[in-house]
């Protein structure tokens, strides 16, 4: 359907005014200030692009101040005796838009000092307009206890971005720190501060654009959406979690794909082991979700979605019912939080009435962390366990235990390998339950996983979408869901879940460009004219001072859904405090302990009864 955008003259005028404004704003803000190359690490208005801490290393160190020659230096410290971790490990990342010039060479100078550091690695990636790495090199060194500068050159010919990743490891069982002083960047022998700070220009369309309006209360013309029609696997990637408007659109798209296009497998970004309860709920009209499971979720839209799937399935034959699973896994590994713990919760609740001895034994094996033995036991006693678990649930549980054991129990590696584990889960589920040519799969998660190119600015690794594209080629279609204004729920610095307003749209962002369209909600295919860098929003699990980053959306996705959502509505307080979350967590831990004690007593009585006969 062809629709006219608002006048192009207005867009061009805004772009010119914004360019003039940016020139005025950045004239006295050099690269060093805007990119925090002196590691002030503060929410300073002069800092536009902040260093990103790798979330995989988040709990291994604490931020401290260390004495410097003229100011306290930002540092990360590990204290010997930590009961959970045995050494300092941390990583920070920055991505710099290089000045507009025909540069050939760049050099970084990094000044730091540290104590009990075994290795510091600085990885440099020169990246082009398509977000492809052109050149890469790594500097490795051990910092002194006094400030010292190290340097490294890298070719930047045809590069538009320079990615800098600083990884630090300390000696085992040693109190250690790394202090960051400054990072100087030279472009063909000149300080980067001698160049005007590059600002990405806003996107301007010079022609009439094809887009598809969407009404939430009407049929979505999915047959007109090239990123969905005739695609076997559709990935819906939301630019942030916890935004109600995005969630409503995402779930509505899934429901209509089920009704219109025979989507029969739905994969959500939740641990596969947690989703066992959700799938049982939509398949079995007698099953109810656990009260603590319900209390632990931050969105009501999920439960409304599950109820609609349950109603849909109630009218279907067993062969045509929708299956819903998670494609994520529990990246955390601890005695009270891991994949086996969630399986324990699921199977013990199902076994409350039947009290099958074999399922009791299996439950204890899970909590004893003998996952290989638990898997063998599950397969060996299928006939009895199938009185409570379905054959499908047994196969899914076996897959979870096998995969989690293969990944191991090292917390950092479990976090870094999260996207590859997501792919392993998705492939298993698609191949097992949606392999037929006429059956579609819909995957709904964060855009940073769904996209086929890069996880920047999140944990550096190969994204889930890349693995999907390699495995299923063009049958996999990643799509992006963006919104203009509104709010979302995420963790604050105190680990409370807080709902806050989204940042104002930069004039040179994709969201600002899409806001010029007349429709409130629509789908836009990403054509080759979008094959360039543009700012777009990314929000992870935490509220952060930066929301917009340079992406090549054309390389990442096939199309974009946009919700204009103009105007800021009154926002009620949706905070869930850290104390409340902790209380819920402890309730779960206590309940599991009680359940284990109950199972042990039951097994002892059964053993005594058998021996007395």
Secondary structure, DSSP 8 states (H G I E B T S, - for coil): -EE--S-HHHHHHHHHHHHHHHHHHHTT--HHHHTTTT---S--TT--S--EE-GGGTTS-EEEEE--SSS-EEEEEE-TT-SS--S-EEEEEEEEE--SS---EEEEEEEEEEESEEEEEEEEEEE-TTS-EEEEEEEEE---SS-EEEEEEEE-TT-SEEEEEEEEEE-TT--EEEEEEEEEEEETTEEGGGS-----------S-EEEEE--TTS---GGG-TTTTT-SEEEEEESSSS-HHHHHHHHHHHHHHHHHH-EEEEEEEEEHHHHHHHHHHHH-TT----HHHHHT-S-SHHHHHHHHHHHHHHTS-GGG--EEEEEE-----BTTBSHHHHHHHHHHHHHHHH--HHHHHHHHHHHTT-HHHHHHHHHHTHHHHTTTS-HHHHHHHHHHHHHHHHH-S-HHHHHHTHHHHHHHHHHHHHHHHS-STT-EEEEEEEHHHHSSS--TTSS-S--HHHHHHHHHGGGEEEEEEEESS-EEEEE-TTS-EEEEE-----TTBHHHHHTTSS-SEEEEE--GGG-S-EEEE---SB--S--EEEE-HHHH-SEEEEE---S--------B-HHHHHHHHHHHHHHHHHHHHHHHHHHHHHHHHHHH-
